[in-house]
Amino acid sequence: MTVSPAAPEGLAPIFAALYGAPEEAVAWMTDLLVAAWTAASEEGEVLGAAGLRPSPAHGAELVGGALFGPHDQAVATALALAARQEGHPVYAFADGGLLSAPALEAAGYREVAAYRLLAGPTPEATVDLPPGLTLRPLAEVRDVATRLDALATYEDRIGHHAVLPQAAADDAGGFDPHLSLIALDAEGRAAGICRAAPEEGYARIDAPGVRRDLRAGPLRAALLLGVCGLARARGLEHVSVESWGDTPEELAADLALGLGVEIENPIYAAG
C-alpha cells in the first residue's frame, strides 16, 4: 500500500463512495480541503482518501478515510499518520468505520472530546440570567454581524469550524429563529446563542454557544432552558441536544436535566 498527496478537487468521486452520497453532495467538503492524500494498493486500486479541513482553533479536521475492505484499518491508520506528519494539529471523529478509534490510536492520536446526541423529556427548570444580559428570540435580532458574532462563540470548541455568512440566515441548518434564542450583553454585543428546530414531536437543539468570558456563569443553562421553554410552548414534549467538544461539567449539567446520551462519537487529536 502507498499513500500519496492528492489534489483535493479530484477527490469527490472517492468521497462519494466513502460517504455513500452523490458527488454533488460531498463537493462542498472537498472544496474546503487544504491538503489531501489517497491510499492505493500495489496494483493501483484505490483503498481510501482523506483530507484536512481547516478549524479556527484546532488546526484541521481529518475527513474521509478507508473504503470498506480487508485492510481498511491499516488504510485508515496510514492516512491518519500522513495527516499527522504534516506537522500541524489535527483531529478526527472516530466514527467506527472510515476512521476508527483503533486506527487513530495506532497513528498516535488520543481521545480529547466527543460529539454527543442527548435526548429526553423537555426540561422544565429555569435559571436566572447574569446581570446585564438579556435573551431575545433570534428572529428579533436582524443584524447579521451580531448573529455571526454569536455563532462564532462555538469556534474555539473542537469539532466546530469557522462560521460562514450563510449560517446567519433564518433558515440555516433548518433552525427556527422563533424557537432559537440569542444572548446580548448590556452594550448589545452577542454573548451567546442556542438554536432549535421543530421536528416530528420533538425539538432538535444545538448545545448553546457562550462567549468565553461568560462561560463560568449560568448563561449556558439559561439559553438551553429558555429554548426548552419555547419548545414546551409549541407542545414539543421531547428534545434532542447535539454537542461538539463540550466539557465534562457541561455534560454533567445536561444529564442533570434528565437528558441521556444516545450517541457518542469520540474525537481524537494529534499534534
Backbone hydrogen bonds in HBPLUS format (Angstrom, degrees):
<---DONOR---> <-ACCEPTOR-->    atom                        ^
c    i                          cat <-CA-CA->   ^        H-A-AA   ^      H-
h    n   atom  resd res      DA  || num        DHA   H-A  angle D-A-AA Bond
n    s   type  num  typ     dist DA aas  dist angle  dist       angle   num
A0002-THR N   A0040-ALA O   2.89 MM  38  5.48 157.6  1.94 155.9 163.4     1
A0040-ALA N   A0002-THR O   2.92 MM  38  5.48 155.9  1.98 154.0 162.0     2
A0004-SER N   A0038-THR O   2.91 MM  34  5.50 157.3  1.96 157.1 163.4     3
A0038-THR N   A0004-SER O   2.90 MM  34  5.50 153.9  1.97 155.1 162.6     4
A0006-ALA N   A0036-ALA O   2.81 MM  30  5.17 153.4  1.88 126.9 125.0     5
A0010-GLY N   A0007-ALA O   2.97 MM   3  5.63 160.6  2.00 122.5 128.8     6
A0011-LEU N   A0008-PRO O   3.12 MM   3  5.50 171.1  2.12 120.7 121.8     7
A0014-ILE N   A0011-LEU O   3.03 MM   3  5.37 116.1  2.46 108.1 123.6     8
A0015-PHE N   A0011-LEU O   2.87 MM   4  6.06 168.8  1.88 167.4 171.3     9
A0016-ALA N   A0012-ALA O   2.86 MM   4  5.96 150.5  1.94 148.3 156.5    10
A0017-ALA N   A0013-PRO O   3.17 MM   4  6.44 150.4  2.26 138.3 145.0    11
A0018-LEU N   A0014-ILE O   2.87 MM   4  6.18 153.9  1.94 148.5 156.8    12
A0019-TYR N   A0015-PHE O   2.90 MM   4  6.01 166.2  1.92 154.5 156.4    13
A0020-GLY N   A0016-ALA O   2.88 MM   4  5.58 114.4  2.32 133.8 147.8    14
A0021-ALA N   A0016-ALA O   3.05 MM   5  4.94 150.7  2.14 134.8 142.3    15
A0025-ALA N   A0022-PRO O   2.96 MM   3  5.31 140.9  2.11 107.0 118.6    16
A0026-VAL N   A0023-GLU O   3.11 MM   3  5.42 147.9  2.22 107.0 115.9    17
A0027-ALA N   A0023-GLU O   3.03 MM   4  6.03 119.7  2.40 147.9 164.0    18
A0029-MET N   A0026-VAL O   2.99 MM   3  5.35 128.9  2.26 105.9 118.9    19
A0030-THR N   A0026-VAL O   3.27 MM   4  6.72 159.7  2.32 155.8 160.0    20
A0031-ASP N   A0027-ALA O   2.91 MM   4  6.04 147.3  2.02 149.3 158.9    21
A0032-LEU N   A0029-MET O   3.14 MM   3  5.46 144.2  2.27 105.0 114.4    22
A0033-LEU N   A0030-THR O   3.33 MM   3  5.35 156.3  2.39 101.5 108.3    23
A0034-VAL N   A0052-LEU O   2.88 MM  18  5.74 155.8  1.94 160.0 167.3    24
A0052-LEU N   A0035-ALA O   2.89 MM  17  5.42 153.2  1.96 149.4 154.3    25
A0037-TRP N   A0050-ALA O   2.81 MM  13  5.50 156.0  1.87 163.3 167.7    26
A0050-ALA N   A0037-TRP O   2.99 MM  13  5.50 156.9  2.04 149.3 154.8    27
A0039-ALA N   A0048-GLY O   2.91 MM   9  5.21 164.2  1.94 142.6 140.9    28
A0047-LEU N   A0039-ALA O   2.73 MM   8  5.30 174.7  1.73 144.3 145.5    29
A0041-SER N   A0045-GLU O   2.83 MM   4  5.16 153.2  1.90 141.5 149.1    30
A0044-GLY N   A0041-SER O   2.89 MM   3  5.12 161.5  1.93 109.8 115.6    31
A0067-LEU N   A0047-LEU O   2.86 MM  20  5.54 166.1  1.87 138.8 143.0    32
A0049-ALA N   A0065-GLY O   3.01 MM  16  5.49 143.7  2.15 158.9 158.3    33
A0065-GLY N   A0049-ALA O   2.69 MM  16  5.49 160.5  1.73 157.6 154.1    34
A0051-GLY N   A0063-VAL O   2.98 MM  12  5.51 150.7  2.06 143.3 150.9    35
A0063-VAL N   A0051-GLY O   2.93 MM  12  5.51 166.0  1.95 160.5 164.9    36
A0053-ARG N   A0061-GLU O   2.86 MM   8  5.06 163.8  1.89 145.4 150.5    37
A0061-GLU N   A0053-ARG O   2.74 MM   8  5.06 162.7  1.77 148.5 148.7    38
A0055-SER N   A0059-GLY O   3.01 MM   4  5.36 160.8  2.04 130.0 125.9    39
A0060-ALA N   A0058-HIS O   2.90 MM   2  5.91 108.9  2.42 119.1 102.5    40
A0060-ALA N   A0089-PRO O   3.19 MM  29  6.56 127.8  2.47 127.0 140.9    41
A0091-TYR N   A0060-ALA O   2.93 MM  31  6.44 150.4  2.02 155.3 164.3    42
A0062-LEU N   A0091-TYR O   2.69 MM  29  5.94 164.2  1.72 165.5 170.8    43
A0066-ALA N   A0098-LEU O   3.09 MM  32  5.04 162.9  2.12 127.8 127.0    44
A0072-ASP N   A0069-GLY O   3.32 MM   3  5.25 160.9  2.35 116.1 112.6    45
A0075-VAL N   A0071-HIS O   3.00 MM   4  6.25 155.1  2.06 154.3 162.3    46
A0076-ALA N   A0072-ASP O   2.89 MM   4  6.05 164.3  1.92 148.7 152.4    47
A0077-THR N   A0073-GLN O   2.99 MM   4  6.21 159.5  2.03 148.2 153.9    48
A0078-ALA N   A0074-ALA O   2.99 MM   4  6.15 157.8  2.04 143.7 149.7    49
A0079-LEU N   A0075-VAL O   2.98 MM   4  6.26 158.8  2.02 154.7 160.0    50
A0080-ALA N   A0076-ALA O   2.93 MM   4  6.10 161.7  1.97 149.7 155.1    51
A0081-LEU N   A0077-THR O   2.86 MM   4  6.01 151.1  1.94 147.9 156.0    52
A0082-ALA N   A0078-ALA O   3.02 MM   4  6.22 152.8  2.09 142.2 149.2    53
A0083-ALA N   A0079-LEU O   3.09 MM   4  6.39 155.6  2.15 147.0 153.0    54
A0084-ARG N   A0080-ALA O   2.99 MM   4  6.21 155.5  2.05 142.9 150.0    55
A0085-GLN N   A0081-LEU O   2.93 MM   4  6.12 149.9  2.02 148.5 156.1    56
A0086-GLU N   A0083-ALA O   3.15 MM   3  5.47 161.0  2.18 107.8 113.3    57
A0087-GLY N   A0084-ARG O   3.16 MM   3  6.10 169.7  2.17 123.1 125.8    58
A0090-VAL N   A0270-ALA O   2.95 MM 180  5.53 162.3  1.98 163.8 165.7    59
A0270-ALA N   A0090-VAL O   2.85 MM 180  5.53 152.9  1.92 164.4 171.8    60
A0092-ALA N   A0268-TYR O   2.80 MM 176  5.39 149.4  1.90 151.9 160.2    61
A0268-TYR N   A0092-ALA O   2.87 MM 176  5.39 166.2  1.88 165.2 164.0    62
A0094-ALA N   A0266-PRO O   2.89 MM 172  5.52 168.8  1.90 159.1 162.7    63
A0104-LEU N   A0100-SER O   2.99 MM   4  6.27 158.3  2.04 153.7 159.5    64
A0105-GLU N   A0101-ALA O   2.88 MM   4  6.07 163.5  1.91 158.1 163.0    65
A0106-ALA N   A0102-PRO O   2.96 MM   4  6.08 151.8  2.04 142.2 149.6    66
A0107-ALA N   A0104-LEU O   3.02 MM   3  5.08 135.7  2.22  97.0 109.8    67
A0109-TYR N   A0104-LEU O   3.00 MM   5  5.35 164.1  2.02 146.2 142.3    68
A0108-GLY N   A0105-GLU O   3.00 MM   3  5.09 161.8  2.03 107.8 111.8    69
A0110-ARG N   A0269-ALA O   3.00 MM 159  5.51 158.3  2.05 142.7 146.6    70
A0269-ALA N   A0110-ARG O   2.84 MM 159  5.51 155.5  1.90 147.7 150.3    71
A0112-VAL N   A0267-ILE O   2.85 MM 155  5.94 170.2  1.86 167.2 167.2    72
A0113-ALA N   A0267-ILE O   3.43 MM 154  5.05 158.1  2.49 136.8 137.1    73
A0267-ILE N   A0113-ALA O   2.84 MM 154  5.05 162.2  1.87 128.9 124.8    74
A0245-GLY N   A0114-ALA O   3.08 MM 131  5.54 165.8  2.10 143.1 147.6    75
A0115-TYR N   A0265-ASN O   2.84 MM 150  4.98 163.9  1.87 143.0 146.3    76
A0265-ASN N   A0115-TYR O   2.80 MM 150  4.98 166.6  1.82 150.9 155.4    77
A0116-ARG N   A0243-SER O   2.96 MM 127  5.37 159.9  2.00 148.1 152.7    78
A0243-SER N   A0116-ARG O   2.98 MM 127  5.37 155.8  2.04 152.5 157.2    79
A0117-LEU N   A0263-ILE O   2.91 MM 146  4.99 155.3  1.97 142.0 143.8    80
A0262-GLU N   A0117-LEU O   2.80 MM 145  5.64 170.5  1.81 164.6 168.0    81
A0263-ILE N   A0117-LEU O   3.29 MM 146  4.99 156.2  2.35 135.1 138.4    82
A0118-LEU N   A0241-VAL O   2.86 MM 123  5.05 172.2  1.87 148.2 149.7    83
A0241-VAL N   A0118-LEU O   2.72 MM 123  5.05 158.1  1.77 141.6 147.9    84
A0119-ALA N   A0260-GLY O   2.91 MM 141  5.48 149.2  2.01 144.0 152.4    85
A0260-GLY N   A0119-ALA O   2.88 MM 141  5.48 164.5  1.91 145.8 148.5    86
A0120-GLY N   A0239-VAL O   3.11 MM 119  5.80 147.3  2.22 159.5 164.0    87
A0239-VAL N   A0120-GLY O   2.95 MM 119  5.80 164.4  1.97 171.9 175.8    88
A0122-THR N   A0237-GLU O   2.85 MM 115  5.26 165.6  1.87 123.3 124.1    89
A0133-LEU N   A0130-PRO O   3.33 MM   3  5.98 156.0  2.39 140.8 140.8    90
A0134-THR N   A0184-LEU O   2.97 MM  50  5.42 154.1  2.04 152.5 160.4    91
A0184-LEU N   A0134-THR O   2.94 MM  50  5.42 158.2  1.99 152.2 159.4    92
A0136-ARG N   A0182-ILE O   2.95 MM  46  5.49 162.3  1.98 155.3 161.0    93
A0182-ILE N   A0136-ARG O   2.87 MM  46  5.49 162.2  1.90 159.8 165.1    94
A0140-GLU N   A0137-PRO O   2.94 MM   3  5.60 154.0  2.01 119.1 126.1    95
A0138-LEU N   A0180-SER O   2.91 MM  42  5.49 161.5  1.94 128.4 131.7    96
A0141-VAL N   A0138-LEU O   3.10 MM   3  5.41 154.3  2.17 109.9 117.6    97
A0139-ALA N   A0177-PRO O   2.99 MM  38  4.61 139.0  2.17 123.7 116.0    98
A0147-ARG N   A0143-ASP O   3.16 MM   4  6.48 159.4  2.20 149.6 155.5    99
A0148-LEU N   A0144-VAL O   2.86 MM   4  6.13 161.9  1.90 155.4 160.4   100
A0149-ASP N   A0145-ALA O   2.90 MM   4  6.10 154.3  1.96 145.1 152.3   101
A0150-ALA N   A0146-THR O   3.00 MM   4  6.24 152.1  2.08 145.1 152.4   102
A0151-LEU N   A0147-ARG O   2.93 MM   4  6.26 159.6  1.98 152.0 157.5   103
A0152-ALA N   A0148-LEU O   2.84 MM   4  6.00 139.2  2.01 143.4 154.9   104
A0153-THR N   A0150-ALA O   3.15 MM   3  5.59 160.9  2.19 109.0 114.9   105
A0154-TYR N   A0151-LEU O   3.25 MM   3  6.12 170.7  2.26 120.2 122.8   106
A0155-GLU N   A0152-ALA O   3.01 MM   3  5.19 151.0  2.10 108.3 116.8   107
A0157-ARG N   A0154-TYR O   2.87 MM   3  5.61 166.1  1.89 131.8 136.5   108
A0160-HIS N   A0157-ARG O   3.11 MM   3  5.84 154.8  2.18 142.9 144.3   109
A0167-ALA N   A0164-LEU O   2.87 MM   3  5.60 158.5  1.92 124.6 131.5   110
A0168-ALA N   A0165-PRO O   3.08 MM   3  5.83 168.8  2.09 122.2 125.8   111
A0169-ALA N   A0166-GLN O   3.24 MM   3  5.60 168.2  2.25 111.7 115.2   112
A0172-ALA N   A0169-ALA O   3.19 MM   3  5.23 168.4  2.20 109.7 112.6   113
A0174-GLY N   A0171-ASP O   3.04 MM   3  5.19 160.5  2.08 129.6 127.4   114
A0175-PHE N   A0172-ALA O   3.18 MM   3  6.07 166.8  2.20 126.4 127.5   115
A0176-ASP N   A0196-ALA O   2.84 MM  20  6.08 166.4  1.86 152.8 154.4   116
A0179-LEU N   A0176-ASP O   2.95 MM   3  5.24 149.8  2.04 109.9 119.5   117
A0181-LEU N   A0194-CYS O   2.91 MM  13  5.39 157.8  1.96 157.2 159.5   118
A0194-CYS N   A0181-LEU O   2.90 MM  13  5.39 153.8  1.97 161.6 161.7   119
A0183-ALA N   A0192-GLY O   2.82 MM   9  4.87 173.5  1.83 132.3 134.0   120
A0191-ALA N   A0183-ALA O   2.72 MM   8  5.07 165.5  1.74 144.0 140.5   121
A0185-ASP N   A0189-ARG O   2.89 MM   4  5.43 154.4  1.96 147.8 156.2   122
A0188-GLY N   A0185-ASP O   2.88 MM   3  5.21 162.7  1.91 116.9 121.3   123
A0211-ARG N   A0191-ALA O   2.92 MM  20  5.28 167.8  1.93 149.8 146.0   124
A0193-ILE N   A0209-GLY O   2.85 MM  16  5.28 148.0  1.96 145.9 153.3   125
A0209-GLY N   A0193-ILE O   2.85 MM  16  5.28 160.1  1.89 156.8 163.2   126
A0206-ASP N   A0195-ARG O   2.97 MM  11  5.61 165.1  1.99 159.6 163.2   127
A0197-ALA N   A0204-ARG O   2.78 MM   7  5.09 145.1  1.90 139.5 151.3   128
A0204-ARG N   A0197-ALA O   2.80 MM   7  5.09 169.4  1.81 160.2 158.9   129
A0199-GLU N   A0202-TYR O   2.76 MM   3  5.28 162.8  1.79 171.7 172.5   130
A0201-GLY N   A0199-GLU O   2.84 MM   2  5.90 105.0  2.42 119.9 104.0   131
A0203-ALA N   A0238-HIS O   2.92 MM  35  6.48 150.3  2.00 145.5 151.8   132
A0240-SER N   A0203-ALA O   2.92 MM  37  6.35 152.4  2.00 161.2 162.4   133
A0205-ILE N   A0240-SER O   2.80 MM  35  5.91 163.0  1.83 156.9 162.8   134
A0242-GLU N   A0205-ILE O   2.90 MM  37  6.37 159.1  1.95 161.7 166.6   135
A0207-ALA N   A0242-GLU O   2.79 MM  35  5.68 163.5  1.82 165.6 160.3   136
A0214-LEU N   A0211-ARG O   2.91 MM   3  5.53 162.0  1.95 123.7 129.7   137
A0215-ARG N   A0212-ARG O   3.31 MM   3  5.43 173.4  2.31 111.2 113.2   138
A0217-GLY N   A0214-LEU O   3.28 MM   3  5.81 161.6  2.32 114.1 119.4   139
A0222-ALA N   A0218-PRO O   2.91 MM   4  6.13 157.4  1.96 155.1 162.6   140
A0223-LEU N   A0219-LEU O   2.88 MM   4  6.10 160.0  1.92 159.2 162.7   141
A0224-LEU N   A0220-ARG O   3.05 MM   4  6.30 173.8  2.05 157.3 158.3   142
A0225-LEU N   A0221-ALA O   2.87 MM   4  5.90 170.0  1.88 153.2 156.6   143
A0226-GLY N   A0222-ALA O   2.85 MM   4  5.72 141.8  1.99 134.5 145.7   144
A0227-VAL N   A0223-LEU O   2.99 MM   4  6.23 157.8  2.04 150.8 155.6   145
A0228-CYS N   A0224-LEU O   2.97 MM   4  6.25 153.3  2.04 144.1 152.4   146
A0229-GLY N   A0225-LEU O   2.92 MM   4  6.14 144.8  2.04 139.4 148.1   147
A0230-LEU N   A0226-GLY O   3.12 MM   4  6.51 150.7  2.21 143.1 150.4   148
A0231-ALA N   A0227-VAL O   2.88 MM   4  6.22 149.7  1.97 147.6 156.8   149
A0232-ARG N   A0228-CYS O   2.91 MM   4  6.21 156.3  1.97 149.6 155.1   150
A0233-ALA N   A0229-GLY O   3.09 MM   4  6.32 153.9  2.16 143.8 150.7   151
A0234-ARG N   A0231-ALA O   3.00 MM   3  5.08 137.0  2.19  98.3 110.9   152
A0236-LEU N   A0231-ALA O   2.94 MM   5  5.21 162.4  1.98 150.3 144.7   153
A0235-GLY N   A0232-ARG O   2.86 MM   3  4.95 156.8  1.91 106.1 113.2   154
A0251-LEU N   A0247-THR O   2.98 MM   4  6.31 159.7  2.02 155.9 161.7   155
A0252-ALA N   A0248-PRO O   2.94 MM   4  6.12 159.7  1.98 144.8 150.4   156
A0253-ALA N   A0249-GLU O   3.02 MM   4  6.24 151.4  2.10 141.6 149.0   157
A0254-ASP N   A0250-GLU O   3.05 MM   4  6.33 154.2  2.12 147.0 153.3   158
A0255-LEU N   A0251-LEU O   2.91 MM   4  6.19 159.9  1.95 155.7 161.5   159
A0256-ALA N   A0252-ALA O   2.96 MM   4  6.14 146.2  2.08 142.7 151.9   160
A0257-LEU N   A0254-ASP O   3.08 MM   3  5.27 148.8  2.18 101.8 111.3   161
A0258-GLY N   A0255-LEU O   3.00 MM   3  5.44 161.5  2.03 115.7 119.5   162
